[in-house]
């Protein structure tokens, strides 16, 4: 294995290294084009863009600490100890390089190969976009024994760069307050930011990242805070993800080095589960759509393990072929590559397209894994036995899957008898409610709009797919019914787990369960199933959760539905100004069946008045960890999670 090396770059980082590509005008007109959206995800993306600049300095070897602060007013500070953004005169622009970086889209040192060999962002839009979408932003630069400062309003400088003091340190501090006229959500989520910082710490070992929340204090009177540093990088990442999994080998397999000019770092570990859990990154960007680096990993893994298994004679008694899926069942792996000029494809621009990376990763995996298997015969045997078990189960699952996909399974139309379908045939206009039980299903059928709303009642709790073998999953009646009703087939020649969404019959799949413990459990079981076996539906934005009201509050002729305890208390206070709740009737809805059809339509199913929560995945690795912990065998981590989050009426996953 080639020795992994820290990437170095020229110390002569000054104004001449800043290249200008285009202006800022379009950002405020179409912010979603640049940061994804203008709600929660886009709001947090602003922080990531600023952190990316600091990570660039870390990758170049000039920064080892990055601190993020959420201030009381939901403004943000990002502080690093890098070289500091250059402040000298930019020859072409005839103004400070700092001002150029902060006010011109795609202007920065990362576009000058002499400044950064590899950049941590390169698919983002830079700190200038953050500036354009902020009410105010200040940049404080520590370099050349001076403190430089510039303030901006909505992307425009309020004054020239000025020196405000002397210093012996180097670094950059960016403070910004997102523009309330742009964003629909302005409150930062501590858990979302800490999750990203933890991820960056794993991907960039040796760099300390911290988060401080000044908005509230804990019982000891201290601000909420978190700090992350990883000495082992991806090996620590694997241990974190598989906390609740039983590993098959004592230690993860670690691969690190450079091949054909591409720095590659991989960690992988087999466990006793039946799910494949691969996460890929390019320049710290989570490429959840995969790409050439992931394809190279899969190809190298399959070829190398298959060759070893055949040479060892362990496949001699197997009566059917092994395919690529079998080699990845129960595998958790993280693939991280650094690419100088990445080409991103896919719907969300998170699929790597560089063809040269596939061969580099393939070769690296093949060489290192071959050495590992030869040097660890005991572990190699355990891994191959796991592959054989997976192949045997897949063979059984194929028969079960063919049963799911057989035409005219139940009625003459091939649709389940208990499905109450809609008359509309355009999937983009159709929605299906997955409803808990026949009672609620009956109410939903009466209250729905038959033109575009279909109802599928599910009997009881579906199988917990987190602990079941694949063939058991496809034998489960409720799961078979869902596949048939949705019109989805599974399995292609290239990938036996891939979904075929061409015949998907509904573009809104809505989970509607009772607002009690059993209802929450059923919703979590369904979400686990979609995450593990129909992930494409989540990625495409087709999965939603209905939000029926928790309360109906009545006093005389006045009444109102309330969706939380806070709403309930506020409404009671409104209708009882004297503070006495005499005559107030509070009905707590535990089941959907407690509402009549008209109430269910008006509160939960009418597109004009309902609230649907779209299920999205902000962080695939963290989602995997949470599902493993909630639905796996280990009880203590689950109990700890529930105790920590019990104060929330709904747990967002």
C-alpha positions in Angstrom: 0.0 0.0 0.0 1.3 3.4 -0.8 1.7 5.7 2.2 -1.1 8.3 2.6 0.3 11.8 2.7 -1.1 15.1 3.8 -1.6 17.3 0.7 0.6 20.3 0.6 0.3 23.5 -1.4 2.2 26.6 -2.0 2.7 28.9 1.0 2.6 31.8 -1.3 -1.1 32.2 -1.0 -1.9 35.8 -1.9 -4.2 38.0 -4.0 -2.7 36.8 -7.3 -4.1 33.3 -6.6 -7.7 34.5 -6.5 -9.5 33.8 -9.9 -12.8 35.4 -10.8 -15.3 33.3 -12.8 -18.7 35.1 -12.6 -20.8 37.7 -10.8 -23.4 37.3 -8.0 -26.6 38.8 -9.5 -28.5 35.5 -10.1 -28.1 34.2 -6.5 -30.8 36.4 -4.9 -33.1 35.9 -7.8 -32.9 32.1 -7.7 -31.4 31.1 -4.4 -32.7 27.5 -4.5 -30.6 26.9 -7.6 -27.4 27.6 -5.6 -28.1 26.1 -2.2 -30.9 23.5 -2.8 -33.8 25.3 -1.2 -34.7 28.3 1.0 -36.0 26.3 4.0 -34.2 24.2 6.6 -31.8 22.4 4.2 -30.7 25.6 2.4 -30.3 27.5 5.7 -27.8 24.9 7.0 -26.1 24.7 3.7 -24.9 28.3 4.2 -22.9 27.1 7.2 -21.4 24.2 5.2 -20.2 26.5 2.5 -18.2 28.6 5.0 -16.9 25.5 6.7 -15.7 24.2 3.4 -13.3 27.1 3.0 -11.8 26.2 6.3 -11.6 22.6 5.4 -9.7 23.6 2.3 -7.1 25.2 4.5 -6.9 22.0 6.6 -6.5 19.8 3.5 -3.6 22.1 2.4 -2.0 21.6 5.8 -2.5 25.1 7.3 -5.4 24.6 9.6 -6.2 22.1 12.4 -9.1 23.8 14.2 -12.5 25.0 13.1 -15.1 26.4 15.5 -18.8 27.1 14.8 -21.0 29.2 17.0 -24.8 29.6 16.9 -25.5 33.0 18.4 -28.7 33.9 20.3 -30.2 35.6 17.2 -29.5 32.5 15.0 -26.6 34.2 13.4 -23.4 32.1 12.8 -19.7 32.5 13.3 -17.2 30.1 11.7 -13.6 30.5 13.0 -10.5 28.8 11.7 -6.7 29.0 12.3 -5.7 28.8 8.6 -3.6 31.3 6.7 -6.5 33.9 6.4 -8.1 34.9 3.2 -5.7 37.2 1.2 -6.5 40.9 1.5 -4.0 42.4 -1.0 -4.9 44.2 -4.2 -6.4 41.9 -6.8 -4.7 43.1 -10.1 -7.6 42.3 -12.4 -10.4 43.5 -10.2 -8.5 46.5 -8.8 -9.8 45.9 -5.3 -9.0 43.8 -2.2 -8.9 40.0 -2.9 -11.0 39.6 0.3 -13.7 41.7 -1.3 -13.5 39.7 -4.5 -13.8 36.4 -2.6 -16.8 37.7 -0.7 -18.7 39.4 -3.5 -18.0 37.4 -6.7 -19.5 33.9 -7.3 -16.9 31.2 -7.9 -14.0 33.5 -7.0 -11.4 31.9 -4.7 -8.1 30.2 -4.3 -9.6 26.7 -5.0 -9.9 27.6 -8.7 -6.1 28.2 -8.8 -4.3 24.9 -8.8 -1.3 26.5 -7.2 -3.2 27.3 -4.1 -5.0 24.1 -3.4 -4.2 20.7 -4.9 -7.6 19.4 -3.7 -10.5 21.4 -2.4 -13.1 20.3 0.1 -16.0 21.9 -1.7 -15.6 22.3 -5.4 -19.3 21.6 -6.0 -20.6 24.3 -3.8 -20.8 28.0 -4.7 -18.6 29.5 -2.1 -18.8 32.1 0.7 -19.9 34.8 -1.8 -23.3 33.0 -2.1 -23.6 33.0 1.7 -22.8 36.7 1.6 -25.5 37.4 -1.0 -28.1 35.6 1.1 -27.3 37.2 4.4 -28.7 40.4 5.9 -25.3 41.2 7.2 -21.9 39.5 7.1 -18.5 40.4 8.5 -15.1 39.0 7.6 -12.3 39.3 10.1 -8.9 38.2 8.8 -5.8 37.5 10.8 -2.6 37.5 8.7 0.6 39.4 8.1 0.5 40.5 11.8 -2.6 42.5 11.2 -6.3 42.2 11.7 -8.3 43.1 8.5 -12.0 43.7 8.6 -14.9 44.2 6.1 -18.6 44.4 6.6 -21.3 43.6 4.0 -25.1 44.0 3.7 -27.0 41.7 1.3 -23.7 40.8 -0.5 -22.5 44.4 -0.9 -19.5 45.9 1.0 -20.5 48.7 3.4 -16.9 49.9 3.4 -13.4 49.1 2.1 -11.3 46.5 3.8 -9.6 48.2 6.8 -7.0 47.3 9.4 -8.5 47.3 12.9 -5.5 46.0 14.9 -2.4 43.9 15.2 -2.1 40.2 15.9 0.4 37.3 16.1 -2.1 34.7 14.9 -3.4 33.6 11.5 -7.0 32.7 10.6 -10.4 33.7 9.3 -13.6 34.5 11.2 -16.8 34.8 9.2 -20.0 36.0 10.9 -23.3 36.1 9.1 -27.0 36.5 9.7 -29.3 34.8 7.0 -31.7 37.1 5.2 -35.2 36.7 6.7 -36.7 37.9 3.3 -35.1 34.9 1.5 -35.4 32.0 3.9 -38.7 30.4 5.2 -36.8 28.8 8.1 -34.4 30.9 10.2 -33.7 28.6 13.3 -30.6 26.5 13.2 -30.8 22.9 14.4 -27.9 22.0 16.7 -28.2 18.3 15.9 -28.0 18.8 12.1 -24.9 21.0 12.4 -23.2 18.7 15.0 -23.9 15.7 12.7 -22.1 17.4 9.8 -19.2 18.4 12.0 -18.8 14.9 13.3 -18.9 13.6 9.7 -16.2 16.1 8.7 -14.0 15.1 11.6 -14.2 11.4 10.5 -13.4 12.4 6.9 -10.4 14.6 7.9 -8.6 12.9 10.8 -6.6 15.1 13.2 -8.7 18.2 12.7 -10.7 19.5 15.7 -14.2 20.8 15.0 -16.4 22.3 17.6 -20.0 23.6 17.9 -21.3 26.1 20.6 -24.9 27.0 20.9 -25.4 30.3 22.7 -29.2 30.2 22.5 -29.9 28.2 25.7 -28.1 26.7 28.7 -28.3 23.3 30.3 -29.0 22.4 33.9 -25.5 23.5 34.9 -25.9 26.9 33.2 -23.6 26.1 30.4 -24.2 26.5 26.7 -24.8 23.3 24.6 -21.6 22.3 22.9 -20.0 19.5 21.0 -16.4 18.8 19.9 -15.1 16.3 17.4 -11.7 15.0 16.5 -10.8 11.6 15.0 -7.4 10.2 15.1 -8.2 7.1 13.0 -10.6 8.7 10.5 -12.8 6.3 8.7 -12.0 3.4 11.1 -13.6 5.5 13.8 -16.5 6.3 11.4 -17.2 2.6 10.9 -17.2 2.0 14.7 -19.6 4.9 15.2 -22.0 3.7 12.4 -22.0 0.1 13.6 -22.3 0.7 17.3 -25.4 -1.5 17.5 -24.2 -4.1 15.0 -22.4 -7.3 15.8 -19.2 -7.4 13.8 -17.8 -10.5 12.1 -14.2 -9.6 12.2 -12.3 -8.0 15.1 -11.1 -4.9 13.3 -12.3 -3.0 10.2 -10.3 -3.4 7.0 -8.4 -0.1 6.3 -7.2 1.0 2.9 -5.4 4.3 2.4 -3.0 5.7 -0.2 -2.8 7.3 -3.6 -3.4 5.6 -6.9 -3.0 7.2 -10.3 -2.9 10.6 -8.6 -6.1 10.1 -6.7 -5.9 10.0 -2.8 -8.1 7.2 -1.6 -9.2 6.2 1.9 -11.6 3.3 2.6 -12.7 1.5 5.7 -15.0 -1.6 5.7 -16.4 -4.0 8.2 -18.7 -7.0 7.9 -21.5 -7.5 10.5 -24.2 -10.0 11.1 -27.0 -7.8 9.5 -28.5 -8.4 6.1 -28.3 -4.9 4.8 -25.6 -3.2 2.6 -24.5 0.1 4.0 -22.1 2.0 1.7 -21.3 5.7 2.0 -19.2 7.5 -0.5 -17.6 10.9 -0.4 -15.7 13.1 -2.9 -13.8 16.0 -1.4 -15.9 15.6 1.8 -19.2 15.8 -0.2 -21.6 13.0 0.5 -22.2 11.5 -3.0 -25.4 9.7 -2.0 -26.1 8.9 -5.7 -22.8 7.1 -5.9 -20.7 7.3 -9.0 -17.4 6.0 -10.5 -15.6 5.7 -7.1 -18.4 3.6 -5.7 -18.6 1.5 -8.9 -14.8 1.0 -8.7 -15.1 -0.2 -5.0 -17.8 -2.7 -5.8 -16.0 -4.0 -8.8 -12.7 -4.5 -6.9 -14.5 -6.0 -3.9 -16.5 -8.5 -6.0 -13.6 -9.6 -8.2 -11.1 -10.0 -5.4 -13.4 -11.8 -2.9 -14.8 -14.1 -5.7 -11.3 -15.0 -6.8 -10.2 -15.8 -3.2 -13.3 -17.9 -2.5 -12.9 -19.9 -5.7 -9.2 -20.6 -5.1 -9.9 -21.7 -1.5 -12.5 -24.3 -2.7 -15.2 -22.9 -0.5 -17.7 -22.5 -3.4 -17.3 -26.1 -4.6 -20.6 -27.3 -3.2 -22.7 -24.2 -4.1 -25.2 -25.1 -6.8 -25.9 -21.5 -8.0 -23.9 -18.5 -8.9 -22.8 -15.8 -6.5 -23.4 -12.2 -7.6 -22.2 -8.8 -6.5 -25.0 -8.2 -4.0 -23.9 -11.3 -2.0 -20.4 -9.8 -1.4 -21.9 -6.6 0.1 -24.6 -8.1 2.4 -23.9 -7.1 5.9 -21.1 -4.8 4.8 -20.6 -1.3 6.2 -18.1 0.6 4.1 -17.0 4.2 3.6 -15.2 5.3 0.5 -13.6 8.7 0.5 -11.6 10.1 -2.5 -10.1 13.5 -3.2 -10.4 14.5 -6.9 -8.7 17.6 -8.3 -11.4 18.4 -10.9 -14.6 16.4 -10.0 -17.4 16.1 -12.5 -20.7 15.7 -10.8 -23.8 14.2 -12.4 -27.2 13.0 -11.3 -30.4 14.9 -10.3 -28.9 16.5 -7.3 -25.3 16.8 -8.6 -24.0 14.2 -6.1 -22.9 11.5 -8.5 -19.3 11.4 -9.4 -18.7 11.1 -13.2 -14.8 11.0 -13.5 -14.0 7.8 -15.3 -10.4 7.7 -14.2 -11.5 7.4 -10.5 -13.2 4.0 -11.1 -10.0 2.3 -12.2 -7.9 3.9 -9.4 -10.3 2.7 -6.7 -10.7 -0.7 -8.3 -6.9 -1.3 -8.3 -6.4 0.0 -4.8 -9.2 -2.2 -3.4 -8.0 -5.2 -5.3 -4.4 -4.9 -4.2 -5.1 -4.1 -0.5 -7.9 -6.6 -0.1 -5.8 -9.4 -1.7 -3.1 -8.7 0.8 -5.6 -8.7 3.7 -7.2 -12.0 2.8 -3.8 -13.7 2.5 -2.6 -12.3 5.8 -5.8 -13.0 7.7 -7.0 -16.5 6.6 -9.4 -16.9 9.7 -11.2 -13.6 8.9 -11.2 -14.4 5.2 -13.0 -17.6 5.9 -15.6 -15.9 8.1 -16.2 -13.3 5.3 -16.6 -15.9 2.5 -19.1 -17.9 4.7 -21.1 -14.8 5.1 -21.1 -14.3 1.3 -22.3 -17.9 0.8 -25.1 -17.4 3.4 -26.1 -14.3 1.5 -26.2 -16.1 -1.8 -28.3 -18.9 -0.3 -30.8 -16.4 1.1 -30.9 -14.4 -2.2 -31.8 -17.6 -4.0 -34.7 -18.1 -1.7 -35.6 -14.4 -1.9 -35.8 -14.5 -5.7 -38.6 -17.0 -5.5 -40.4 -14.9 -3.0 -39.9 -11.8 -5.1 -41.2 -13.5 -8.2 -44.3 -14.1 -6.2 -44.6 -10.4 -5.5 -44.2 -9.5 -9.1 -46.4 -12.2 -10.7 -49.2 -10.6 -12.7 -52.8 -10.9 -11.6 -51.8 -12.0 -8.1 -55.1 -11.3 -6.5 -57.9 -9.7 -8.5 -58.2 -9.6 -12.3 -56.5 -6.3 -12.4 -53.5 -7.6 -10.4 -54.2 -5.1 -7.6 -54.8 -6.1 -4.0 -58.4 -6.6 -3.1 -58.3 -4.3 -0.1 -56.8 -1.4 -2.1 -59.4 1.3 -2.7 -57.9 2.9 -5.8 -58.4 6.3 -7.3 -59.8 7.0 -10.8 -56.9 9.3 -11.9 -54.2 7.4 -13.9 -51.5 10.1 -14.0 -49.0 9.1 -11.2 -48.0 12.7 -10.7 -51.6 13.5 -9.7 -52.2 10.4 -7.6 -51.5 9.8 -3.9 -51.9 6.7 -1.7 -52.5 6.6 2.0 -51.0 3.7 3.9 -53.4 3.5 6.8 -53.2 1.5 10.1 -56.0 -1.0 10.3 -59.4 -1.5 8.7 -61.3 0.9 11.0 -59.2 3.9 10.1 -59.1 2.6 6.5 -62.9 2.7 6.4 -63.0 6.3 7.6 -60.3 7.3 5.2 -62.2 5.7 2.3 -65.4 7.6 3.2 -63.5 10.9 3.6 -61.1 10.8 0.6 -61.4 12.4 -2.8 -61.9 9.3 -4.9 -60.5 11.0 -8.0 -56.8 11.2 -6.9 -56.6 9.6 -3.4 -56.2 5.8 -2.9 -56.4 4.0 0.5 -54.5 0.9 1.4 -55.3 -0.4 5.0 -52.4 -2.4 6.5 -53.2 -5.1 9.1 -51.2 -4.7 12.3 -47.5 -4.1 12.4 -45.4 -5.0 9.3 -42.3 -7.1 9.6 -39.3 -5.4 11.2 -37.0 -5.6 8.2 -33.9 -4.5 10.2 -33.8 -8.0 11.8 -35.2 -10.2 9.0 -33.5 -12.1 6.1 -34.5 -10.8 2.6 -36.6 -13.8 1.6 -38.7 -13.4 4.8 -39.3 -9.8 3.9 -40.7 -10.7 0.4 -42.8 -13.5 1.9 -44.5 -11.0 4.3 -48.1 -10.4 3.2 -48.3 -6.7 4.0 -45.0 -6.0 2.2 -46.1 -8.0 -0.8 -49.4 -6.0 -0.9 -47.5 -2.7 -0.8 -45.3 -3.7 -3.7 -48.3 -4.8 -5.8 -50.4 -1.7 -5.0 -47.5 0.7 -5.7 -46.7 -1.1 -9.0 -43.0 -1.3 -8.2 -40.8 -4.2 -9.3 -37.5 -5.0 -7.8 -34.3 -6.5 -9.2 -32.5 -6.0 -12.5 -29.8 -8.0 -14.3 -27.2 -5.5 -13.0 -28.5 -5.1 -9.4 -30.9 -7.6 -7.8 -31.9 -4.9 -5.2 -32.6 -2.0 -7.6 -36.1 -0.7 -7.8 -37.9 -0.1 -11.1 -40.0 3.0 -10.7 -41.3 3.2 -14.3 -44.7 1.8 -13.3 -45.0 3.5 -9.9 -48.6 4.4 -9.6 -48.5 7.2 -7.1 -46.1 10.1 -6.6 -47.3 10.8 -3.1 -47.1 7.8 -0.7 -48.5 9.0 2.6 -48.0 7.1 5.9 -51.1 7.8 8.1 -51.1 6.2 11.6 -52.7 6.8 15.0 -51.2 9.5 17.2 -50.3 7.0 19.9 -47.3 4.7 20.7 -48.5 1.9 18.5 -49.1 4.3 15.6 -45.6 5.7 16.0 -44.1 2.2 16.0 -46.0 1.3 12.8 -44.8 4.5 11.1 -41.2 3.7 12.2 -41.5 0.2 10.9 -42.7 1.5 7.5 -40.0 4.2 7.4 -37.4 1.5 8.1 -38.7 -0.6 5.3 -38.7 2.3 2.8 -35.2 3.4 3.9 -33.7 -0.1 3.6 -35.6 -1.5 0.6 -37.2 1.4 -1.3 -34.6 4.2 -0.7 -35.2 5.5 -4.2 -38.7 6.5 -3.2 -37.3 8.7 -0.4 -34.6 10.1 -2.7 -37.2 11.1 -5.3 -39.3 12.8 -2.7 -42.3 10.5 -2.9 -42.7 9.5 0.8 -44.7 11.7 3.2 -46.1 11.5 6.8 -49.7 12.7 7.5 -50.2 14.8 10.6 -53.6 14.3 12.1 -54.5 16.6 15.0 -53.8 15.6 18.6 -56.7 17.6 20.1 -60.1 19.0 19.4 -60.8 21.9 21.8 -64.4 23.1 22.3 -66.1 25.8 24.3 -69.6 26.7 23.4 -69.8 27.3 19.7 -66.0 27.8 19.4 -63.8 24.9 18.5 -60.3 24.3 17.1 -58.0 21.5 16.2 -54.6 21.5 17.8 -51.5 19.6 16.6 -49.4 20.0 19.7 -49.6 20.6 23.5 -48.3 24.2 22.9 -51.1 24.9 20.4 -53.6 23.4 22.8 -52.5 25.6 25.7 -52.3 28.7 23.5 -55.9 28.1 22.2 -57.3 27.4 25.7 -55.7 30.7 26.9 -57.2 32.5 24.0 -60.8 31.4 24.6 -60.5 31.7 28.4 -59.0 35.2 28.9 -59.9 35.1 32.6 -57.7 32.1 33.1 -60.5 29.7 34.0 -61.0 26.7 31.7 -64.6 26.1 32.9 -66.7 24.7 30.1 -63.7 23.8 27.9 -64.0 20.3 26.4 -60.7 18.7 25.4 -60.8 15.7 23.2 -57.4 13.8 22.8 -57.4 11.8 19.5 -55.5 8.6 20.0 -56.8 6.9 16.9 -57.8 8.0 13.4 -61.0 6.0 13.9 -62.2 8.5 16.6 -62.7 11.1 13.8 -65.6 10.9 11.4 -64.9 11.0 7.7 -65.6 14.8 7.4 -63.2 15.6 10.3 -60.4 13.3 8.9 -60.8 15.0 5.4 -60.7 18.5 6.8 -57.8 18.1 9.1 -55.5 15.5 7.5 -56.5 14.7 3.9 -57.7 17.9 2.2 -54.7 19.4 0.2 -56.0 22.9 1.0 -55.8 22.5 4.8 -53.6 19.5 5.7 -50.0 19.4 6.6 -47.8 16.7 5.1 -44.2 16.2 6.3 -42.0 15.1 3.4 -39.4 12.4 4.4 -35.9 13.4 3.4 -32.4 12.2 4.2 -30.1 14.9 5.3 -27.3 12.5 6.3 -27.4 8.9 5.0 -24.8 7.7 7.4 -26.5 9.1 10.5 -29.9 7.8 9.2 -28.4 4.3 9.0 -27.1 4.6 12.5 -30.4 5.7 13.9 -32.4 3.0 12.2 -29.9 0.3 13.3 -30.2 1.6 16.8 -34.0 2.0 16.9 -34.9 -1.3 15.2 -31.9 -3.6 15.9 -31.2 -6.0 18.7 -29.3 -3.8 21.1 -31.7 -2.4 23.8 -29.5 0.0 25.9 -28.7 2.5 23.0 -32.4 2.5 22.0 -33.5 3.2 25.6 -31.0 6.0 25.8 -32.2 7.5 22.5 -35.9 7.4 23.6 -35.1 8.9 27.0 -33.2 11.8 25.3 -36.0 12.5 22.7 -39.0 11.6 24.8 -39.9 15.3 25.2 -40.6 15.6 21.5 -44.1 14.6 20.3 -42.7 13.5 17.0 -39.2 12.2 16.4 -37.8 13.3 13.0 -35.5 10.7 11.4 
